[in-house]
Amino acid sequence: MNEALPLFTPEESTPATPPNAGPAKDTPPASPAQQLTGWLCGLVASRQYGMLADLRRYRPQRPTEAHHLAAGLAPTEGLEEIYKFVAFLFAKYHAGTSTPSPGYGDMGTAMRRIGSGLTKGPDDPGARRLFARITDSRRIPLRHLQHAIDRARSCNTAPPSWSQLTDDLARWADRDRPTVRAWGRNFYVPAHLQKNRTQK
């Protein structure tokens, strides 16, 4: 199934080679999460609006080709729902746009960019409440994460790295909650303070 899926990189304007065509010399192979992001960005770049519209319907009664393709990129059957959910969030964020964004940073970093007026991230009461609802949840907070992506889109700010979001959600239930701890640090602590701390 993966042989038919194009990859996209930000430097390209069209989908690149299929994921299983073999990596370029000295280039590490793309992880499953990176393959998902490449395929999704390729859908936007090649204007596959029908597939993107299908992905905006999460858990439809009858899954479409797009849902099966997203699930097929998951490395295990247990991760298929996460891959389909990230594809749903990606398609929601990119509704009505022809420029794909692979995003950057984790969800904590992305939520630090959202807000209203002069307040953003932890200084914005709405963003702060939403972030608390996300990180308080022991199960993957599907509805709150969708709200966060909707806020990023409405605030015209960059989304999180879709690849990192996929990997982070795959680790959501890990002991000591490393995903929640990393998101919290990046939401509340400015990047320059984190950099100074690691250099000491």
N, C-alpha and C positions, 0 to 999 in steps of 0.2 A: 504493500500500500504506500509506503513512504517514497517509493521510487517516483511517484507522480507529483510529489509536493515540491514546489519551488522554494528556494531560500532567497531571502532579501537581506542586503546589508545597506546601511545608511548611505554608503558611497555610491550605491548603484541606483539607477532609475527604473530598472526592470528586474524581474526575478532572475536569480542565478541558477546554478546547477542544482539538481536534486540532492537531498541530504546524503544518499548512499552512493553518490558518484565518486566519492573518495576525496579526502582533504587535499588542499594545495600543499606543495612542499613546505615543510617547516611550520605548517599551520595545524594546531591541534584540532581534532575533530569537534564539531559542534555537539554540545550536550543536548539531551532531549528537550530541555526547556528553551535552549537557544534555537533549536530547530522549529519549535512551536512559534516563537517570535518571528523567525525568518519567514515562515510560511504565512503568518498573519499579515506581516508587513508587505509580503508579495501580493496578497489579495488586494490590499489598498492600492499598491503601485500599479497593478495590472487592471484595476477597476472591476474587480469581481464583486460587484455590489449585491448580486443575488445571494452569493454565499455569505457575505457579511450580514445581510438582512436575516438570513437563516440563523446565524450565530447569535443575533440579538434576541432570539427566542430561546431562553435557557430552559432546558428540560421540556421540550415540546412533546406532545403526545406521540408524534411520529418523527423520530430523529431523521435528519436529512444527511446527505453526503457530507456536508460541512461538519456536522457533529461527529460523524464517524471518523473523518480525517483528523479532527482535533484529538479525539480519544485515541486514535491509532498512533499518535506520536508519544503517548505516555509510555514510559519504560516498563511499567507493570500495570496490571488490570486494576489494582487498588488505587492508582493515581489518575485513572481516566476521568473521574468526575472533576478533579482539580484542573486538569488540562481543558476540559470543556468549559469550566467556569471562568478561567482566565481568558479563553477565547471569547466568551460572552462579554466580559468586561472590556476587552480590547475593542470588540465590535461596537459596543455602546459608546466608548470614548471617540471612536473614529466615524461616527454617524455623520454623514454630510461632508466629509473631508476627503481630499484626494492625495494628501501627504501623510505617509505613515510615520509614526513616532515610536521607536523602540523603547522610549522612556529612559530614565536614569535614576539611580538611587533606589532605596527600598521604600515601603509604604510610609514609614515614619518621615523620611526625607521629603517624599511627595506631599504629605499632609502639612509639613512645615511651610510649604509654598502657598497653601490655599488660605483664603480668608476674604474679608470684605472691608473695603475702604483702606485705612492705613494699618489695620491689624491683620496679622497672618500667623498661622501655626499656633503655638501655645498662647500667643497674645490675643487670639480670636476666640471668643467664648464658644461659638458654634463648632469650630474646628476642634477645640479642646474637648468638648462634650462628645463629639463623634469619635475622636481618637480613644477616649476612655471606654466608650461602648465597644469599640473594636477589640481593644486589648484586654478587656475584662472577660471576654467570652472564652470558654473552654473549648467550644466547638468553633469551627471556621465560621465567622460571622458574615454569611453571604450577603444579607440585606445591607448591613452597615458598610461593607466593602464596596458594594454597588453605589451606595450614597457617596462614599469618598471619591470614587471615580467620577461620578456625576458632578461633584463639587469641583474637582480638578478641571473638568471640561468647561463648566460654566465660568470658572475663574480664569480660563485660558492659560493654565499653567501645565507644565510637562507632567505626564503620568509617571508612576514608578516604572522601573525596568520590568517589563513583562516577564523576562526570563527569571529575574530575581524573585519576583512575586510568585511565580510558579514554584520555584524551589523553596521559598519561605513557607508557602502554604503546605507543601509536602512535609515540612517539619513542624507544623503547627502543634501537634500533640506530643512532641518530644519532651522528655523529662527536663525540668528546669526552664522550659519554655524559651529557648534561645531566640526564636523569631520575635516574640513579644519584647524581650529585653533589648534586642538590637533596634527594633522599631522605636521603642520608648527613648532610648539614648539619642537616636537621630532626630526624633521629633522635638525633644525638650532641650537638647544641648547643641549650641551653635557649632558648626563644623570646625571653625578656627580654634575653639576651645578643645575639641576632641583631638585636633592635630597637635596642639601644644602639649596635651596630656601624654600622647604616645611618644613624643620626642624626649620626654624627661626620663 
